[in-house]
């Protein structure tokens, strides 16, 4: 494949590249020398689950792997203790080390649903950052000015609003940039909100006498609400470890306009060909394609058949109804039942579902004080809970 063709392929779905010319030069040099490029992307393990929003970046990494290059999947276990200040209007609470370690383990079990394990090097930045002494940190901080830091949009806004900015937060971009120095990264990928941190990597590499990395930025994927960035805290996410039928149904719930964005950022399919399809068929194909990225093809096909049977024909397959027996004498309330039936992972999540009007009995939206009775509840668009009295 010619370099121009490679550039066209790997730049699809990116928002900005600094710079395309340098990327072409690095690719050409790699071809001539036979030495793979070092492709870096950092992930702070601040939450245990990977969703489709993360996959935009992961799929771009996989494209580089398919071209023969080496991906460094960097888990920012050290920097997570500081907390990335990007987009925040207040100082971030320090994360617990045990939670960081637990989240990092889940990352490692999930990313290989997308990345090629043989071409991936999983690294933890604590292995080098924890070895920096006070003199190293002082030397690093001398390579960036306070004026540069305050020019950053989120810091500037907080400074003007007289909101607190800790010196520790100034250190975060420097440490992320030093990761690139340590790994001698040729290319670093990150979300469009990470531009300041990514450029810091280039700046520090130059001061350390290295060739600056190419920066590739990908857009932030909107969640199922079509408005906000995909986030577990907002409840608009699609997790890659969710049940195939759940993933399929969530993809089918997005708008037609957002569907084509998902096609562009999450698949390699020809957009012009997709746009020739009827929107409903296009969305069914998208949902099956996305499920197929994390599960085997028969499971993706079964998820589609389940959706068409359940929602196109308005049937509720008996095998998909969770049954729970309740005892009226026990004083249970609906949030307790949803947790016990594993519909919700916690009472807080159960209450959130109820307060959002996601739990219905027939045409009635019910609240958490609903008196338990026999019948079938519908939770959201795809889950059903059959209640049976034990008395």
VEXSEDO-517548 format. One record per residue (C-alpha): x, y, z; residue in three letters; chain. Coordinates in steps of 0.05 Angstrom, whole numbers, padded with zeros to 5 digits, m for minus. Layout:
BEGIN
X|Y|Z|ALA|A .
...
% end
This chain:
BEGIN
00000|00000|00000|UNK|A .
00027|00069|m00019|UNK|A .
00039|00120|00036|UNK|A .
m00015|00165|00008|UNK|A .
m00066|00108|00013|UNK|A .
m00043|00093|00084|UNK|A .
m00052|00166|00104|UNK|A .
m00122|00167|00074|UNK|A .
m00140|00104|00113|UNK|A .
m00113|00123|00182|UNK|A .
m00136|00196|00180|UNK|A .
m00209|00178|00170|UNK|A .
m00248|00201|00231|UNK|A .
m00193|00245|00259|UNK|A .
m00203|00318|00279|UNK|A .
m00131|00344|00273|UNK|A .
m00061|00318|00258|UNK|A .
00003|00354|00274|UNK|A .
00027|00343|00222|UNK|A .
00006|00301|00162|UNK|A .
00072|00317|00127|UNK|A .
00113|00291|00186|UNK|A .
00069|00229|00191|UNK|A .
00082|00213|00118|UNK|A .
00157|00221|00130|UNK|A .
00156|00175|00190|UNK|A .
00116|00122|00151|UNK|A .
00163|00126|00092|UNK|A .
00224|00120|00137|UNK|A .
00193|00060|00172|UNK|A .
00181|00027|00105|UNK|A .
00253|00037|00083|UNK|A .
00286|00015|00148|UNK|A .
00236|m00040|00166|UNK|A .
00231|m00012|00236|UNK|A .
00159|m00006|00263|UNK|A .
00137|00061|00289|UNK|A .
00123|00069|00364|UNK|A .
00050|00088|00370|UNK|A .
00030|00112|00439|UNK|A .
m00038|00124|00473|UNK|A .
m00049|00135|00546|UNK|A .
m00109|00114|00587|UNK|A .
m00121|00136|00659|UNK|A .
m00156|00078|00695|UNK|A .
m00207|00123|00728|UNK|A .
m00266|00076|00714|UNK|A .
m00269|00000|00706|UNK|A .
m00307|m00005|00641|UNK|A .
m00288|00009|00569|UNK|A .
m00344|00035|00525|UNK|A .
m00351|00055|00452|UNK|A .
m00324|00124|00466|UNK|A .
m00257|00092|00483|UNK|A .
m00262|00048|00421|UNK|A .
m00254|00107|00373|UNK|A .
m00182|00112|00397|UNK|A .
m00171|00037|00404|UNK|A .
m00194|00023|00333|UNK|A .
m00146|00076|00307|UNK|A .
m00090|00040|00345|UNK|A .
m00111|m00025|00313|UNK|A .
m00104|00006|00244|UNK|A .
m00031|00022|00259|UNK|A .
m00021|m00050|00283|UNK|A .
m00051|m00078|00219|UNK|A .
00001|m00036|00182|UNK|A .
00057|m00070|00222|UNK|A .
00071|m00018|00276|UNK|A .
00077|m00028|00351|UNK|A .
00026|00001|00399|UNK|A .
00044|00021|00469|UNK|A .
m00020|00017|00509|UNK|A .
00000|00062|00567|UNK|A .
m00039|00055|00632|UNK|A .
m00030|00119|00670|UNK|A .
m00031|00088|00739|UNK|A .
00017|00142|00766|UNK|A .
m00016|00202|00732|UNK|A .
m00085|00177|00753|UNK|A .
m00066|00193|00824|UNK|A .
m00059|00266|00804|UNK|A .
m00119|00268|00758|UNK|A .
m00124|00297|00689|UNK|A .
m00150|00369|00697|UNK|A .
m00176|00371|00625|UNK|A .
m00245|00402|00622|UNK|A .
m00252|00407|00697|UNK|A .
m00275|00470|00733|UNK|A .
m00248|00448|00801|UNK|A .
m00190|00410|00831|UNK|A .
m00201|00335|00824|UNK|A .
m00202|00290|00886|UNK|A .
m00144|00242|00891|UNK|A .
m00160|00171|00869|UNK|A .
m00149|00111|00914|UNK|A .
m00089|00069|00893|UNK|A .
m00127|00004|00903|UNK|A .
m00183|00026|00857|UNK|A .
m00133|00048|00804|UNK|A .
m00100|m00021|00805|UNK|A .
m00167|m00056|00801|UNK|A .
m00190|m00013|00743|UNK|A .
m00124|m00024|00707|UNK|A .
m00134|m00100|00710|UNK|A .
m00202|m00095|00678|UNK|A .
m00173|m00051|00622|UNK|A .
m00123|m00106|00605|UNK|A .
m00178|m00158|00598|UNK|A .
m00220|m00114|00553|UNK|A .
m00173|m00079|00504|UNK|A .
m00153|m00143|00468|UNK|A .
m00224|m00149|00442|UNK|A .
m00198|m00095|00394|UNK|A .
m00122|m00093|00396|UNK|A .
m00075|m00147|00370|UNK|A .
m00041|m00176|00432|UNK|A .
00022|m00195|00393|UNK|A .
00033|m00123|00371|UNK|A .
00014|m00089|00437|UNK|A .
00060|m00071|00494|UNK|A .
00021|m00055|00557|UNK|A .
00062|m00008|00600|UNK|A .
00049|00028|00666|UNK|A .
00078|00098|00673|UNK|A .
00090|00086|00747|UNK|A .
00148|00042|00726|UNK|A .
00188|00104|00705|UNK|A .
00152|00164|00736|UNK|A .
00157|00136|00806|UNK|A .
00233|00135|00798|UNK|A .
00239|00210|00785|UNK|A .
00270|00246|00843|UNK|A .
00259|00318|00865|UNK|A .
00315|00344|00821|UNK|A .
00284|00308|00760|UNK|A .
00216|00340|00773|UNK|A .
00247|00409|00782|UNK|A .
00286|00400|00717|UNK|A .
00223|00378|00681|UNK|A .
00182|00436|00708|UNK|A .
00235|00485|00683|UNK|A .
00218|00465|00611|UNK|A .
00149|00497|00613|UNK|A .
00127|00567|00636|UNK|A .
00069|00587|00680|UNK|A .
00045|00631|00622|UNK|A .
00039|00569|00578|UNK|A .
m00001|00533|00631|UNK|A .
m00048|00592|00642|UNK|A .
m00060|00597|00567|UNK|A .
m00093|00529|00571|UNK|A .
m00169|00540|00565|UNK|A .
m00192|00503|00628|UNK|A .
m00137|00533|00671|UNK|A .
m00150|00603|00642|UNK|A .
m00224|00598|00657|UNK|A .
m00212|00575|00729|UNK|A .
m00159|00629|00740|UNK|A .
m00206|00684|00715|UNK|A .
m00262|00657|00759|UNK|A .
m00213|00655|00818|UNK|A .
m00224|00580|00826|UNK|A .
m00170|00538|00857|UNK|A .
m00115|00508|00813|UNK|A .
m00065|00464|00849|UNK|A .
00008|00463|00829|UNK|A .
m00001|00388|00823|UNK|A .
m00048|00398|00764|UNK|A .
00007|00437|00728|UNK|A .
00051|00375|00735|UNK|A .
00002|00329|00700|UNK|A .
00015|00353|00628|UNK|A .
00090|00350|00642|UNK|A .
00086|00278|00665|UNK|A .
00043|00258|00606|UNK|A .
00093|00292|00560|UNK|A .
00151|00257|00595|UNK|A .
00117|00190|00579|UNK|A .
00130|00206|00506|UNK|A .
00202|00222|00521|UNK|A .
00212|00157|00558|UNK|A .
00179|00114|00504|UNK|A .
00210|00155|00447|UNK|A .
00141|00157|00415|UNK|A .
00135|00169|00340|UNK|A .
00060|00181|00342|UNK|A .
00014|00196|00400|UNK|A .
m00062|00189|00395|UNK|A .
m00112|00223|00439|UNK|A .
m00180|00255|00442|UNK|A .
m00190|00325|00415|UNK|A .
m00196|00351|00487|UNK|A .
m00124|00328|00500|UNK|A .
m00090|00375|00452|UNK|A .
m00051|00414|00505|UNK|A .
m00024|00350|00537|UNK|A .
m00007|00318|00470|UNK|A .
00031|00380|00447|UNK|A .
00069|00380|00512|UNK|A .
00097|00312|00491|UNK|A .
00124|00343|00427|UNK|A .
00154|00402|00465|UNK|A .
00190|00359|00517|UNK|A .
00216|00311|00464|UNK|A .
00249|00369|00428|UNK|A .
00281|00395|00492|UNK|A .
00308|00325|00505|UNK|A .
00338|00323|00435|UNK|A .
00287|00274|00405|UNK|A .
00247|00280|00341|UNK|A .
00179|00306|00361|UNK|A .
00121|00258|00357|UNK|A .
00063|00265|00309|UNK|A .
m00001|00282|00345|UNK|A .
m00066|00251|00320|UNK|A .
m00131|00273|00352|UNK|A .
m00197|00236|00349|UNK|A .
m00266|00266|00364|UNK|A .
m00305|00254|00427|UNK|A .
m00361|00205|00412|UNK|A .
m00431|00226|00432|UNK|A .
m00470|00177|00475|UNK|A .
m00538|00148|00462|UNK|A .
m00571|00214|00480|UNK|A .
m00538|00244|00418|UNK|A .
m00515|00306|00456|UNK|A .
m00465|00292|00510|UNK|A .
m00398|00257|00507|UNK|A .
m00407|00183|00521|UNK|A .
m00400|00173|00595|UNK|A .
m00419|00121|00646|UNK|A .
m00437|00175|00696|UNK|A .
m00488|00204|00647|UNK|A .
m00518|00136|00632|UNK|A .
m00510|00146|00557|UNK|A .
m00455|00095|00546|UNK|A .
m00451|00028|00509|UNK|A .
m00402|m00018|00545|UNK|A .
m00362|m00068|00505|UNK|A .
m00374|m00122|00557|UNK|A .
m00449|m00114|00559|UNK|A .
m00494|m00170|00535|UNK|A .
m00497|m00173|00458|UNK|A .
m00572|m00161|00459|UNK|A .
m00562|m00100|00504|UNK|A .
m00508|m00071|00458|UNK|A .
m00552|m00083|00397|UNK|A .
m00612|m00050|00428|UNK|A .
m00573|00011|00451|UNK|A .
m00543|00022|00382|UNK|A .
m00613|00017|00352|UNK|A .
m00636|00072|00400|UNK|A .
m00590|00126|00371|UNK|A .
m00613|00177|00320|UNK|A .
m00604|00168|00245|UNK|A .
m00556|00227|00243|UNK|A .
m00513|00198|00298|UNK|A .
m00514|00131|00264|UNK|A .
m00470|00155|00207|UNK|A .
m00420|00185|00257|UNK|A .
m00416|00117|00291|UNK|A .
m00404|00085|00223|UNK|A .
m00347|00133|00209|UNK|A .
m00313|00128|00276|UNK|A .
m00326|00056|00296|UNK|A .
m00324|00017|00230|UNK|A .
m00283|00012|00167|UNK|A .
m00344|00004|00122|UNK|A .
m00352|00048|00060|UNK|A .
m00396|00107|00081|UNK|A .
m00421|00121|00011|UNK|A .
m00446|00049|00005|UNK|A .
m00479|00053|00073|UNK|A .
m00515|00117|00055|UNK|A .
m00549|00080|m00003|UNK|A .
m00584|00035|00047|UNK|A .
m00651|00049|00079|UNK|A .
m00637|00082|00147|UNK|A .
m00670|00025|00185|UNK|A .
m00629|m00028|00149|UNK|A .
m00567|00015|00157|UNK|A .
m00577|00018|00232|UNK|A .
m00591|m00057|00238|UNK|A .
m00526|m00069|00200|UNK|A .
m00488|m00020|00245|UNK|A .
m00514|m00054|00308|UNK|A .
m00495|m00123|00282|UNK|A .
m00427|m00097|00260|UNK|A .
m00412|m00067|00329|UNK|A .
m00435|m00128|00367|UNK|A .
m00392|m00170|00320|UNK|A .
m00330|m00131|00340|UNK|A .
m00335|m00157|00412|UNK|A .
m00370|m00224|00403|UNK|A .
m00372|m00279|00351|UNK|A .
m00414|m00271|00288|UNK|A .
m00468|m00321|00310|UNK|A .
m00479|m00281|00373|UNK|A .
m00484|m00217|00333|UNK|A .
m00534|m00250|00286|UNK|A .
m00574|m00277|00345|UNK|A .
m00576|m00207|00376|UNK|A .
m00605|m00180|00311|UNK|A .
m00657|m00235|00307|UNK|A .
m00676|m00223|00380|UNK|A .
m00685|m00148|00367|UNK|A .
m00727|m00159|00305|UNK|A .
m00769|m00212|00339|UNK|A .
m00779|m00172|00403|UNK|A .
m00785|m00100|00379|UNK|A .
m00808|m00105|00307|UNK|A .
m00861|m00157|00324|UNK|A .
m00873|m00129|00395|UNK|A .
m00861|m00197|00427|UNK|A .
m00829|m00211|00494|UNK|A .
m00791|m00277|00490|UNK|A .
m00801|m00317|00554|UNK|A .
m00728|m00335|00558|UNK|A .
m00709|m00262|00563|UNK|A .
m00754|m00246|00622|UNK|A .
m00720|m00246|00690|UNK|A .
m00765|m00277|00743|UNK|A .
m00762|m00256|00816|UNK|A .
m00802|m00281|00875|UNK|A .
m00818|m00229|00929|UNK|A .
m00847|m00236|00998|UNK|A .
m00898|m00181|01015|UNK|A .
m00884|m00192|01089|UNK|A .
m00810|m00176|01082|UNK|A .
m00820|m00102|01068|UNK|A .
m00779|m00101|01004|UNK|A .
m00783|m00040|00959|UNK|A .
m00772|m00036|00884|UNK|A .
m00699|m00014|00887|UNK|A .
m00683|m00075|00930|UNK|A .
m00718|m00120|00878|UNK|A .
m00680|m00090|00819|UNK|A .
m00614|m00102|00854|UNK|A .
m00633|m00173|00876|UNK|A .
m00655|m00189|00805|UNK|A .
m00589|m00161|00778|UNK|A .
m00625|m00109|00736|UNK|A .
m00585|m00055|00772|UNK|A .
m00516|m00061|00803|UNK|A .
m00534|m00017|00863|UNK|A .
m00593|00016|00897|UNK|A .
m00568|00083|00871|UNK|A .
m00570|00058|00799|UNK|A .
m00639|00027|00812|UNK|A .
m00665|00094|00839|UNK|A .
m00635|00130|00779|UNK|A .
m00673|00083|00731|UNK|A .
m00737|00093|00769|UNK|A .
m00731|00169|00774|UNK|A .
m00717|00173|00700|UNK|A .
m00784|00138|00687|UNK|A .
m00749|00077|00657|UNK|A .
m00790|00027|00698|UNK|A .
m00861|00015|00676|UNK|A .
m00917|m00033|00691|UNK|A .
m00962|m00034|00630|UNK|A .
m00970|00040|00612|UNK|A .
m00957|00064|00683|UNK|A .
m00890|00095|00702|UNK|A .
m00876|00075|00774|UNK|A .
m00835|00105|00830|UNK|A .
m00792|00072|00883|UNK|A .
m00850|00070|00933|UNK|A .
m00893|00029|00885|UNK|A .
m00928|m00027|00924|UNK|A .
m00900|m00093|00899|UNK|A .
m00950|m00136|00862|UNK|A .
m00948|m00193|00812|UNK|A .
m00937|m00175|00740|UNK|A .
m00884|m00159|00688|UNK|A .
m00844|m00095|00692|UNK|A .
m00808|m00065|00633|UNK|A .
m00741|m00031|00648|UNK|A .
m00718|00014|00593|UNK|A .
m00730|m00013|00523|UNK|A .
m00700|m00082|00527|UNK|A .
m00706|m00112|00597|UNK|A .
m00764|m00146|00630|UNK|A .
m00776|m00169|00702|UNK|A .
m00832|m00216|00721|UNK|A .
m00852|m00210|00795|UNK|A .
m00884|m00270|00829|UNK|A .
m00910|m00267|00901|UNK|A .
m00880|m00320|00946|UNK|A .
m00940|m00319|00993|UNK|A .
% end
